[in-house]
Amino acid sequence: MSDAPARPAEAGRSAPARPGAVVAVLALAGITVSLMQTLVIPIVPELPGYLHASASDAAWAVTATLLAAAVATPVAGRLGDMFGKRRLLMVSLVLLVAGSVVCALSDTLVPMIVGRALQGLAAAVVPLGISIMRDELPPEKLAGSTALMSASLGVGGALGLPSAAFIADHFDWHVLFWTSASLGVVAFVCVLGLVPESSVRTGGRFDVAGALGMAVGLVSLLLAISKGADWGWGSGTTLGLFALAVVVLLGWGLFELCTAQPLVDLRTTVRRQVLFTNLASIAFGFSMFAMSLVLPQLLQLPTQTGYGLGRSMLTVGLVMAPQGLVMMAMAPVSAVITKSRGPKITLMIGAVIVAAGYALSIVLMSEVWHLVLVSCVIGAGVGFAYGAMPALIMGAVPASETAAANSLNTLMRSIGTSVASAVAGVILAQLTISLGGHALPSENGFKAVMALGAGAAALAFVLASFLPRHHPDTPAPTPTPTPEPTTERVA
């Protein structure tokens, strides 16, 4: 286990000389990392040919990023609290650049999977950035800045799709990864030059056993969810992975409760404000990704189906791009409502807007502008919600645990997106039509997925209603001090 000296929260309260530059740089880093979500989508159909692999094997280029991100996010958050959030953010950006270069030099499957896994290890940039903002920014700038940083998760994904589609259509596919490597280098240099290192540290030892247990449990769970449709939901492999996940995660939870310095403080996570925010995050993750699965397919299906629009991938990207801009525009609005009414109300408003967007989609899905409108409405709701979540988390945990708590919240959103992908895949595989001897998702299948998206948003609203209502500036509770081991070094 690694020791880290503890430092008081008060030491990190001096505002940086250029808070606006800090916010811009951290948002750039968040958008750069979130681009990895959509980077390979335009080339997924061609990946088997590019990598000389089967379609099922090539799909690991997507799955590897998901699994690596799930493991890295809470681990990097805890390490950031211990050793410095800026330091871990820079390490994450280095991993992103390294992974991008490996992918850019790849022509076979194994190095591509390695590179994509390295890119996934950078997923903690957004929660680390939010935590740096809490430590470094003056209170009056915090709500709007964290809302913008949180929204960068969706902004990068939405803006990345048309950019990646354009590059894939006009250049060699390796240029996608050289571009992401270049963006990573720019973000690294900007962080190095403009973002200060907070001296707020939790100290303590890193829980290696807890990290390994969490990694095994999460990988088993997400692997079963993401690959269950390919392997068969009733197959021994899928059921075995689900069983392993349950056993390992239960054992991991008991271990964390008995450990003096756990990777994840489960006692903090069951506080009402943290617990219901994380549960709502799973529901919002489901809602956001359900739309991302349906709209591209509707746009690309042939017009002979009667509901497909027969458009190119570049058009898909251009249709989805305004959603990212709307999310960014909603960040300051979300902050204003959070300051005046509290983050609970902001989260509930977001849930209502997302549900309304999905309800709209069920009747408006026959024209390109219909889908642009739907994506923008849903994006506005997600922007509200993602802006409120960091305020809720930071209002319930001490400054020394901010990175770990925000990282866990980000992980909850990822679990929601993974479940959405699996559920939507099952529905669209079952509700099909036949066209030219090929089975294609039916219009009712798409409507069913959109209805589930609305239901998930409604569930998020109900969960948010259980949150305590108070002003976001209410100080976070101070944890009860625990005796340090005799080997601990305290500054």
Protein Blocks (a to p, Z undefined) as FASTA:
>chain_A
ZZdddddfklmmpccfblmlmmmmmmmmmmmmmmmmmmmmmmmmmmmmmnopafklmmmm
mmmmmmmmmmmmmmmmmmmmmnopklmmmmmmmmmmmmmmmmmmpcbfklmmmmmmmmmm
mmmmmmmmmmmmmmmmcfklmmmmmmmmmmmmmmmmmmmmmmmmmmmmmmcfklmmmmmm
mmmmmmmmmmmmmmccdfbdeehaddfklmmmmmmmmmmmmmmmmmmmmnopkbmklmmm
mmmmmmmmmmmmmmmmmpmbdfbdfklmmpmklmmmmmmmmmmmmmmmmmmmmmmmmmmp
cfklopagoiafklmmmmmmmmmmmmmmmmmmmmmmmmmnojklmmmmmmmmmmmmmmmm
mmmocbfklmmmmmmmmmmmmmmmmmmmmmmmmmmccfklmmmmmmmmmmmmmmmmmmmm
mmmmmmmmmmccdeehiacddfklmmmmmmmmmmmmmmmmmmmmmpccddfklccddddd
ddddfkbccZZ
